[in-house]
């Protein structure tokens, strides 16, 4: 069975809208399960990489279903629905408020992770984003209160500069030669030779399959809430985003 075409992962072409901002799409149902369907194409994000799944609606002639959850298992993207579509042709609508909140958080996570690595040589070893607040685990480090203030200040300085967020592909060898210890490259299967890169100005450059903003100004403002130790030389930093 052919795989699902992931629309938000595609490269932007010319004057077309950025694929991460795609809110609606048309698709065909190619598989039905007890509580899920598989589509030939989708703009819904499947949970992974610290980013939660998208929710939304699927409509077809004469009906609609709620998309409750989206999961990817062994390469198959499953849309968990509350009602099975009676037609093969469907129109998907992403819950944009939820998706956009996750885009703001995910891009801010890259910004903070990149700056923490550049300033403190602290690698990101875990993260979880939510719509209202997020957390990042850094190692090896033991941040002071002044360190956290500096991270917040540096993040908001980059945001104020309004740098663009670039999304592009590069050969794996080129990425490995450039990225140093910023990312956990060993977690990416060796079979993947072209990597999707997120570049946030000079602050961060990292492989990622998530959805992101076009410009850091859309983040708003970062406010670091605090940190707690998660073991030897590992600090968990929690933060939220405020309007600009």
C-alpha positions as a Markdown table, in Angstrom:
| # | Residue | x | y | z |
|---|---|---|---|---|
| 1 | Unk | 0.0 | 0.0 | 0.0 |
| 2 | Unk | 1.4 | 3.4 | -0.9 |
| 3 | Unk | 2.3 | 5.7 | 2.0 |
| 4 | Unk | 0.6 | 9.0 | 3.0 |
| 5 | Unk | 1.8 | 12.2 | 1.4 |
| 6 | Unk | 2.6 | 14.5 | 4.3 |
| 7 | Unk | 1.7 | 18.0 | 3.1 |
| 8 | Unk | 3.3 | 20.1 | 5.8 |
| 9 | Unk | 6.7 | 18.4 | 5.1 |
| 10 | Unk | 6.8 | 19.5 | 1.5 |
| 11 | Unk | 9.1 | 22.3 | 0.4 |
| 12 | Unk | 7.6 | 25.8 | -0.3 |
| 13 | Unk | 7.5 | 26.6 | -4.0 |
| 14 | Unk | 7.8 | 30.1 | -5.3 |
| 15 | Unk | 5.0 | 32.3 | -4.0 |
| 16 | Unk | 2.9 | 29.4 | -2.6 |
| 17 | Unk | 1.9 | 29.6 | 1.1 |
| 18 | Unk | 4.2 | 27.9 | 3.5 |
| 19 | Unk | 3.0 | 24.2 | 3.8 |
| 20 | Unk | 3.1 | 24.4 | 7.7 |
| 21 | Unk | 0.3 | 26.9 | 7.4 |
| 22 | Unk | -2.0 | 24.7 | 5.4 |
| 23 | Unk | -5.4 | 24.5 | 7.2 |
| 24 | Unk | -7.5 | 22.5 | 4.8 |
| 25 | Unk | -6.9 | 19.8 | 2.2 |
| 26 | Unk | -8.7 | 17.2 | 0.1 |
| 27 | Unk | -7.8 | 13.5 | 0.3 |
| 28 | Unk | -8.8 | 9.9 | -0.4 |
| 29 | Unk | -9.3 | 7.2 | 2.2 |
| 30 | Unk | -7.0 | 4.3 | 1.4 |
| 31 | Unk | -7.5 | 2.1 | 4.5 |
| 32 | Unk | -10.1 | 1.7 | 7.2 |
| 33 | Unk | -9.5 | 0.3 | 10.6 |
| 34 | Unk | -11.8 | -0.3 | 13.7 |
| 35 | Unk | -11.4 | 3.4 | 14.8 |
| 36 | Unk | -9.1 | 5.0 | 12.3 |
| 37 | Unk | -8.5 | 5.7 | 8.6 |
| 38 | Unk | -5.4 | 6.1 | 6.5 |
| 39 | Unk | -5.4 | 8.9 | 3.9 |
| 40 | Unk | -3.4 | 9.3 | 0.7 |
| 41 | Unk | -2.4 | 12.8 | 1.8 |
| 42 | Unk | -2.7 | 14.7 | 5.0 |
| 43 | Unk | -2.0 | 18.1 | 6.7 |
| 44 | Unk | -2.6 | 16.7 | 10.2 |
| 45 | Unk | 0.5 | 16.3 | 12.4 |
| 46 | Unk | 1.0 | 12.8 | 13.9 |
| 47 | Unk | 2.4 | 13.0 | 17.5 |
| 48 | Unk | 6.1 | 12.8 | 17.7 |
| 49 | Unk | 9.3 | 14.6 | 18.5 |
| 50 | Unk | 7.8 | 16.3 | 21.5 |
| 51 | Unk | 5.0 | 17.9 | 19.5 |
| 52 | Unk | 1.4 | 16.8 | 20.2 |
| 53 | Unk | -0.9 | 15.5 | 17.4 |
| 54 | Unk | -3.3 | 17.7 | 15.5 |
| 55 | Unk | -7.1 | 17.5 | 15.8 |
| 56 | Unk | -9.8 | 18.7 | 13.5 |
| 57 | Unk | -12.6 | 17.6 | 11.2 |
| 58 | Unk | -13.0 | 15.4 | 8.1 |
| 59 | Unk | -16.0 | 16.2 | 5.9 |
| 60 | Unk | -17.5 | 14.2 | 3.1 |
| 61 | Unk | -20.8 | 14.4 | 1.1 |
| 62 | Unk | -23.5 | 14.0 | 3.7 |
| 63 | Unk | -21.4 | 13.8 | 6.9 |
| 64 | Unk | -18.4 | 14.7 | 9.0 |
| 65 | Unk | -16.2 | 13.1 | 11.7 |
| 66 | Unk | -13.9 | 14.5 | 14.4 |
| 67 | Unk | -10.2 | 13.7 | 14.1 |
| 68 | Unk | -9.5 | 12.8 | 17.8 |
| 69 | Unk | -5.9 | 11.9 | 17.5 |
| 70 | Unk | -3.2 | 11.3 | 14.8 |
| 71 | Unk | -0.5 | 8.6 | 15.3 |
| 72 | Unk | 2.3 | 7.2 | 13.2 |
| 73 | Unk | 3.2 | 3.6 | 13.7 |
| 74 | Unk | 5.8 | 1.8 | 11.6 |
| 75 | Unk | 5.5 | 4.5 | 9.0 |
| 76 | Unk | 1.7 | 4.4 | 8.8 |
| 77 | Unk | -0.2 | 7.6 | 9.7 |
| 78 | Unk | -3.5 | 6.7 | 11.4 |
| 79 | Unk | -6.3 | 9.3 | 11.9 |
| 80 | Unk | -8.4 | 8.2 | 14.9 |
| 81 | Unk | -12.0 | 9.3 | 14.2 |
| 82 | Unk | -15.2 | 9.3 | 16.1 |
| 83 | Unk | -17.2 | 8.2 | 13.0 |
| 84 | Unk | -16.2 | 6.3 | 10.0 |
| 85 | Unk | -16.5 | 8.2 | 6.7 |
| 86 | Unk | -19.0 | 6.7 | 4.4 |
| 87 | Unk | -17.2 | 8.1 | 1.3 |
| 88 | Unk | -13.7 | 7.8 | 0.1 |
| 89 | Unk | -13.3 | 11.4 | -0.8 |
| 90 | Unk | -12.9 | 13.6 | 2.3 |
| 91 | Unk | -12.0 | 17.2 | 3.1 |
| 92 | Unk | -9.8 | 17.8 | 6.1 |
| 93 | Unk | -9.9 | 20.9 | 8.3 |
| 94 | Unk | -7.1 | 21.3 | 10.9 |
| 95 | Unk | -7.9 | 22.8 | 14.3 |
| 96 | Unk | -5.8 | 25.9 | 13.6 |
| 97 | Unk | -5.8 | 27.4 | 17.1 |
| 98 | Unk | -4.3 | 24.2 | 18.5 |
| 99 | Unk | -1.8 | 23.7 | 15.6 |
| 100 | Unk | -0.6 | 27.3 | 15.6 |
| 101 | Unk | 0.0 | 27.2 | 19.3 |
| 102 | Unk | 2.1 | 24.2 | 18.8 |
| 103 | Unk | 4.0 | 25.9 | 15.9 |
| 104 | Unk | 4.8 | 28.8 | 18.2 |
| 105 | Unk | 6.0 | 26.5 | 20.9 |
| 106 | Unk | 8.0 | 24.3 | 18.7 |
| 107 | Unk | 9.8 | 27.1 | 17.0 |
| 108 | Unk | 10.5 | 28.7 | 20.4 |
| 109 | Unk | 11.9 | 25.4 | 21.6 |
| 110 | Unk | 14.4 | 25.4 | 18.7 |
| 111 | Unk | 15.3 | 28.9 | 19.5 |
| 112 | Unk | 16.0 | 28.2 | 23.2 |
| 113 | Unk | 17.7 | 24.9 | 22.5 |
| 114 | Unk | 20.0 | 26.5 | 20.0 |
| 115 | Unk | 20.9 | 29.4 | 22.2 |
| 116 | Unk | 21.5 | 27.2 | 25.3 |
| 117 | Unk | 23.9 | 25.1 | 23.2 |
| 118 | Unk | 25.8 | 28.1 | 21.9 |
| 119 | Unk | 26.1 | 29.9 | 25.2 |
| 120 | Unk | 26.4 | 27.0 | 27.7 |
| 121 | Unk | 27.2 | 24.0 | 25.5 |
| 122 | Unk | 24.1 | 22.4 | 26.9 |
| 123 | Unk | 22.5 | 19.8 | 24.6 |
| 124 | Unk | 18.8 | 19.2 | 24.4 |
| 125 | Unk | 18.2 | 15.6 | 25.5 |
| 126 | Unk | 14.4 | 15.8 | 25.8 |
| 127 | Unk | 11.5 | 18.2 | 25.3 |
| 128 | Unk | 7.7 | 18.3 | 25.4 |
| 129 | Unk | 5.6 | 21.1 | 24.0 |
| 130 | Unk | 2.0 | 22.0 | 24.8 |
| 131 | Unk | -0.3 | 24.8 | 23.8 |
| 132 | Unk | 0.2 | 26.7 | 27.0 |
| 133 | Unk | 3.6 | 25.9 | 28.2 |
| 134 | Unk | 6.6 | 23.6 | 27.4 |
| 135 | Unk | 9.7 | 22.1 | 28.9 |
| 136 | Unk | 13.2 | 21.3 | 27.7 |
| 137 | Unk | 15.8 | 19.0 | 29.3 |
| 138 | Unk | 19.4 | 20.2 | 29.0 |
| 139 | Unk | 22.6 | 18.3 | 29.7 |
| 140 | Unk | 25.3 | 18.7 | 31.0 |
| 141 | Unk | 24.4 | 21.8 | 32.9 |
| 142 | Unk | 23.3 | 23.3 | 36.3 |
| 143 | Unk | 21.7 | 26.6 | 35.5 |
| 144 | Unk | 21.7 | 29.4 | 37.9 |
| 145 | Unk | 18.9 | 32.0 | 38.2 |
| 146 | Unk | 21.0 | 34.4 | 36.3 |
| 147 | Unk | 21.6 | 31.8 | 33.6 |
| 148 | Unk | 17.8 | 31.4 | 33.2 |
| 149 | Unk | 17.4 | 35.2 | 32.9 |
| 150 | Unk | 20.0 | 35.3 | 30.2 |
| 151 | Unk | 18.3 | 32.5 | 28.2 |
| 152 | Unk | 15.0 | 34.4 | 28.4 |
| 153 | Unk | 16.7 | 37.7 | 27.4 |
| 154 | Unk | 18.6 | 36.1 | 24.5 |
| 155 | Unk | 15.5 | 34.4 | 23.2 |
| 156 | Unk | 13.5 | 37.6 | 23.3 |
| 157 | Unk | 16.3 | 39.5 | 21.6 |
| 158 | Unk | 16.3 | 37.2 | 18.7 |
| 159 | Unk | 12.5 | 37.4 | 18.5 |
| 160 | Unk | 12.6 | 41.2 | 18.4 |
| 161 | Unk | 15.1 | 41.0 | 15.5 |
| 162 | Unk | 12.4 | 39.3 | 13.4 |
| 163 | Unk | 14.7 | 36.8 | 11.7 |
| 164 | Unk | 13.2 | 34.3 | 9.3 |
| 165 | Unk | 12.8 | 30.6 | 10.0 |
| 166 | Unk | 14.1 | 28.6 | 7.1 |
| 167 | Unk | 12.9 | 25.0 | 6.3 |
| 168 | Unk | 15.0 | 23.1 | 3.8 |
| 169 | Unk | 16.6 | 19.8 | 3.0 |
| 170 | Unk | 20.3 | 18.9 | 3.1 |
| 171 | Unk | 22.4 | 15.7 | 2.7 |
| 172 | Unk | 23.0 | 13.9 | 5.9 |
| 173 | Unk | 26.8 | 14.1 | 5.6 |
| 174 | Unk | 26.7 | 17.9 | 5.3 |
| 175 | Unk | 24.4 | 18.1 | 8.4 |
| 176 | Unk | 26.7 | 15.8 | 10.5 |
| 177 | Unk | 29.7 | 17.8 | 9.6 |
| 178 | Unk | 28.0 | 21.1 | 10.7 |
| 179 | Unk | 25.8 | 20.3 | 13.6 |
| 180 | Unk | 28.4 | 19.2 | 16.2 |
| 181 | Unk | 26.7 | 18.0 | 19.4 |
| 182 | Unk | 23.5 | 20.1 | 19.1 |
| 183 | Unk | 21.2 | 17.2 | 18.1 |
| 184 | Unk | 20.9 | 13.5 | 18.8 |
| 185 | Unk | 21.8 | 12.4 | 15.3 |
| 186 | Unk | 22.2 | 8.8 | 16.3 |
| 187 | Unk | 18.4 | 8.6 | 16.8 |
| 188 | Unk | 17.8 | 9.3 | 13.1 |
| 189 | Unk | 17.9 | 6.0 | 11.1 |
| 190 | Unk | 21.0 | 5.8 | 8.9 |
| 191 | Unk | 18.7 | 4.9 | 6.0 |
| 192 | Unk | 17.5 | 8.6 | 5.9 |
| 193 | Unk | 20.1 | 10.4 | 3.8 |
| 194 | Unk | 18.2 | 13.7 | 3.2 |
| 195 | Unk | 17.3 | 15.6 | 6.3 |
| 196 | Unk | 14.7 | 18.3 | 6.8 |
| 197 | Unk | 16.5 | 21.2 | 8.5 |
| 198 | Unk | 15.0 | 24.0 | 10.7 |
| 199 | Unk | 17.2 | 27.1 | 10.8 |
| 200 | Unk | 16.3 | 30.0 | 13.1 |
| 201 | Unk | 18.6 | 32.8 | 12.0 |
| 202 | Unk | 22.1 | 32.3 | 13.6 |
| 203 | Unk | 20.5 | 30.8 | 16.7 |
| 204 | Unk | 19.7 | 27.3 | 15.7 |
| 205 | Unk | 20.2 | 24.7 | 12.9 |
| 206 | Unk | 18.7 | 21.3 | 13.6 |
| 207 | Unk | 17.0 | 18.4 | 11.8 |
| 208 | Unk | 13.3 | 18.3 | 12.6 |
| 209 | Unk | 10.0 | 16.9 | 11.2 |
| 210 | Unk | 7.7 | 19.3 | 13.1 |
| 211 | Unk | 5.6 | 22.2 | 12.1 |
| 212 | Unk | 7.2 | 25.7 | 12.4 |
| 213 | Unk | 6.6 | 29.4 | 12.0 |
| 214 | Unk | 7.9 | 31.5 | 9.1 |
| 215 | Unk | 9.3 | 34.3 | 11.3 |
| 216 | Unk | 10.3 | 34.3 | 15.0 |
| 217 | Unk | 8.2 | 37.4 | 15.6 |
| 218 | Unk | 5.2 | 35.2 | 15.6 |
| 219 | Unk | 6.4 | 33.5 | 18.8 |
| 220 | Unk | 5.5 | 36.6 | 20.9 |
| 221 | Unk | 7.6 | 36.7 | 24.0 |
| 222 | Unk | 9.3 | 33.9 | 26.0 |
| 223 | Unk | 9.0 | 33.8 | 29.8 |
| 224 | Unk | 11.1 | 31.2 | 31.6 |
| 225 | Unk | 9.1 | 29.9 | 34.6 |
| 226 | Unk | 11.9 | 28.0 | 36.3 |
| 227 | Unk | 14.0 | 24.8 | 36.4 |
| 228 | Unk | 14.3 | 21.6 | 38.3 |
| 229 | Unk | 16.9 | 19.0 | 38.4 |
| 230 | Unk | 16.3 | 15.7 | 36.5 |
| 231 | Unk | 19.4 | 14.0 | 37.6 |
| 232 | Unk | 23.2 | 14.5 | 37.3 |
| 233 | Unk | 24.0 | 17.6 | 35.3 |
| 234 | Unk | 20.4 | 17.6 | 33.8 |
| 235 | Unk | 18.1 | 20.5 | 34.2 |
| 236 | Unk | 14.5 | 20.7 | 33.0 |
| 237 | Unk | 13.6 | 24.3 | 32.1 |
| 238 | Unk | 9.9 | 25.2 | 31.8 |
| 239 | Unk | 8.6 | 28.3 | 29.9 |
| 240 | Unk | 5.5 | 29.9 | 28.5 |
| 241 | Unk | 4.8 | 32.3 | 25.6 |
| 242 | Unk | 3.2 | 35.7 | 26.0 |
| 243 | Unk | 1.8 | 38.0 | 23.3 |
| 244 | Unk | 4.3 | 40.3 | 21.7 |
